[in-house]
Amino acid sequence: MSTFIKGDDLILYVHDGSIYRPVACLTSNSLSQTRNIIESQTKCDPGLVIKDAGSLMYEISFEGQYIDTTSSGAEVTRASHDYLMSLMNSGEKVTWKMDTGLTDVPDYFGEGIFADLSLDASAGDELASFSGSLSGSGAIVTTDPK
């Protein structure tokens, strides 16, 4: 019988130079991989399209609630919008981790560059939220590079 994995168990983290900080307070995150396909046609095989594997790309998208990380407590170690904005403004690659929530399966690790980040602060009875994406650089691995 299969064991189902709850989405709550998959958490995105970014490395701050010392520790992996969870992206706070996530409402969703996703990992999407894309393989480019190289197509060719030759006169040796008229009418046939030959396909080969090209480069592999990935993107991590995330959404979360904007929290105050300047006070004391666990919130200080979380990566909310303000911290992520400093990473995006730097333009540098960041190391990320996605905890699978499974004891017998390793976590996923990689590097990426923040491609976009937005903050939504609606009026009324809605909490401020943020969303963004990391554009992957290199391979996704199961061994911690740090």
C-alpha positions, 0 to 999 in steps of 0.5 A: 500500500502506498504512503501518501505525502502531505504537501505540508511536509514539503518545505523550502529553505534558503541557506544564509551562509550558516544555516538553512532558513525556512521560507516563512510561512509558506502557503505553497511551494512547487518544483518544476523541471523542464527538459529541452528537446533537440529535434532534427531531420536528415535526408538519411531518414526522410520524414522522420524526426529524431529527438535527443535530450537537451538541457535541463532546467528547473524553477521553484515557485513559492507563496507565503504569508508576510511575517515580522522577523525582527522580533525575538523567537522562531520568526527571526530564523525564518526567511520572510519577504524582507530577507528574500528581497535582500537575496534578490537584490544581490543577484547572487546564487542562493543554495536552497533545500526542499525537505521531503518530509520523509525519513527514508528519502533524502532532501533535495538541494540546489542553487538558484537565482531569484527570478521574481518576488512580489508582495501583496498587501490588500486592504481589509481582512486579508493578511499580507502575502508574498510570492516568487520564484527561484530559477535553478542553476545546475543540477538538483542533488540529494547531498547537502552541498553545505 
